[in-house]
Amino acid sequence: MKKLRWLTGTLSALMITAAAFLFFPPDSFATDVSNAKSTVSPPSTEPLPVIGTEEKLRQLLKKASEQQQAFGRGVMVFEQATAAPAAKAEAPAMAEQRDYSATNVQVQGVDEGDVIKTDGTYLYQASGENVVITRAYPATDMKIVKTLRFDGGTFMPSELYVDDSHLVVIGTSSTRTIPSKKASAAEIAQPTYSPTVHAYVYDIRDKAHIAKVRELELDGSYVSSRKIGSSLYLVSSKYLDYYPFVERKEPMEMPVFRDSKQSEEYQSISLKDTRYFPDRVEPNYLLIGAVNLDANKEMKVSSYLGSGENVYASTDHLYVTLTQWEQAPVQPMAKMAGDSFFRVMPPSNQTSSIYKFALKADAVSYEGKGEVPGTILNQFSLDEHNGYLRIATTNGDLFRTDEHTSKNNIYVLDEKLTIAGKLEGIAPGEKIYSARFMGDRAYMVTFKKVDPLFVIDLKQPRAPKILGALKIPGYSDYLHPYDENHVIGFGKDTIEAMDSKRNFAWYQGMKIALFDVTDVTHPVEQFKEIIGDRGTDSELLRDHRALLFSREKNLLAFPVTVMTLKPEDKEKNTASTDFPAYGEFSFQGAYVYSLDLKNGFQLRKKITHLAPDAAQKAGANWYDSNDNIQRILYIDDALYTVSPTKIKAFSMTTLAQQGELDLAK
């Protein structure tokens, strides 16, 4: 889902901006600043309480409903960022001497599911309702060896894991919801279906006889998953339809799970085995399933009253963060100059609770809770290092221009999740667009009109400090380490709106940059590359797994959709343009670069799977075609581009095409 940006060039963004000035006139802020200061609760290592009974659950849900009527809240689970590039997967015995790329993960030793995986000989690809297994090496003799078909429309594979022995296929299934005893005849005649997270486990040691050995299911919608060695962790969130339960006193349908290793039947989770977060009650069940794929033990499921969006895991811990927004009531209408009226919006408080769980081979266990002011952007905003948890947050309101405007912060929490150090009030009036923790440093990009890159020293956890900052046009959505003194940024170029009433910038083409932070007090944009014009986009800006990077091989590649302006429009797209023009579609595929500290970004090749006349047929726009390249990877001396319909292989040294396999036949 694309992020709503401060600098968006759409008419709706201007309407929002205009509304902001209508609702938040600068002269009015001083009259309404009550309850603006964020407060945090003390950390706790007390065990989470058990729900136990239906009556207790009703009380909790009724309280949650009353609180949500005041203001919304959300729950997020985040994954750890790391200082090093993605770890290389260990190749199976049959490919011990072969080098190959792994998924671009954030924590070495913690694998993430992806649509495409390789073991150094075979490619495993989730495509529609199928999983296609291709012998990809040697590149000159590629062939499909097996297609796992999930027909019937009840299961859609979305992510895969591969190791020496197992292929894990994760997706969503639809299961029939059994009507309650009090259900009407119409409800029974028209049954509803609810989603479950479904994982199929295959034994792939013998490629000629790939066999399904296990099925795992968790009630609810898929949040995410992680795999550490042979241990698989699945996270789901099940919405709780609490109105019939709370208001009509109907029995509550409890979440279920299934592990075919033990039984084909669904097992219900009791309220006696379900815990809740006392200060953050959500009308959802957060389910965490843990299983050791090499052991003959049933999947263990932990159940909590809560919900989830993302997963953050180190090799030892899982952190769940729940974000709460609180706001005082809107003030009565006030008269502006002339005949206009407005409402003065009070400042909002944002806090994030952090719940810590220990990861075991086949289970998770709760270890404690902490809290910090502000909201967290994404998984890269958290990092565990040397026993401390570092967190980057934004709090305050972007549209305000008084003391309650948005500010950005770094918090350092100790093992008990007590705030040990903090650095607050960074870049007032802006918000975090990307963050990356690398050892004793943090890199933070905030944005409103220009892109400040902050270098933050975390060597003394109790006294974090800013070492230096660089302000340049554009912003970075994703930061990736090149080495200990260089960082690669992926985002968009921008031009500043010259109209003094418009305090923002217009985004342009995709921008990649290499930042030199050798002199931490004066970071430098050493190299940059602008791709396309306004409208150019890449999956990498939303999903770090789309990046292929190897410093050792001097290789950088990612998928991109390029939009190009007509010459007459390019001349018009200046800083003073009211509505900069969007480019028209010109390319979709992989951009392959070499990148080193001497020559910077050198574009080696553009690779596409589209037909030669695709650009002519496309008109101004393009769409999510099955011919779009999704991932780029390498095996030994061959570079592969993969789309749902095709695999192409190229020489790593010359980039001359070596092979092509049609997957659509």
Secondary structure, DSSP 4 states (H G I P E B T S, - for coil): -PPPPTT--SHHHHHHHHHHHHHS-GGGGGG--TT-S---PPPB-SPPPB--SHHHHHHHHHHHHHHHHH--EEEEE-PPP-SSPPPPPPPPGGGTT--B-----SBTTBB--BSEEE-SSEEEEEETTEEEEEE-SSGGG-EEEEEEE-TTSSEEEEEEEE-SSEEEEEEEEEEEPPPPTT--HHHHHS--EEEEEEEEEEE-SSGGG-EEEEEEEEESEEEEEEEETTEEEEEEEEE--HHHHHHS-PPPPPPEEEETTT-SS-EEPPGGGEEE-TT---SEEEEEEEEETTS--PPEEEEEE---S--EE-SSEEEEEEEEEEEPPPPPEEE-STT-EEEPPPPEEEEEEEEEEEE-SS-EEEEEEEEEESB--SGGGEEEETTEEEEEEEESBTT--STTB-EEEEEEE-TT--EEEEEEEESTT-EEEEEEEETTEEEEEEESSSEEEEEEE-SSTTS-EEEEEEEESSEEEEEEEEETTEEEEEEEEEEE--STT--SEEEEEEEEEEEE-SSTTS-EEEEEEEESSTT-B-GGGT-GGG-EEETTTTEEEEEEEEEE--HHHHHH-STT-SSPPPPEEEEEEEEEEEEETTTEEEEEEEE--S-TTHHHHHTT-----TTS--EEEEETTEEEEEETTEEEEEETTT--EEEEEES--
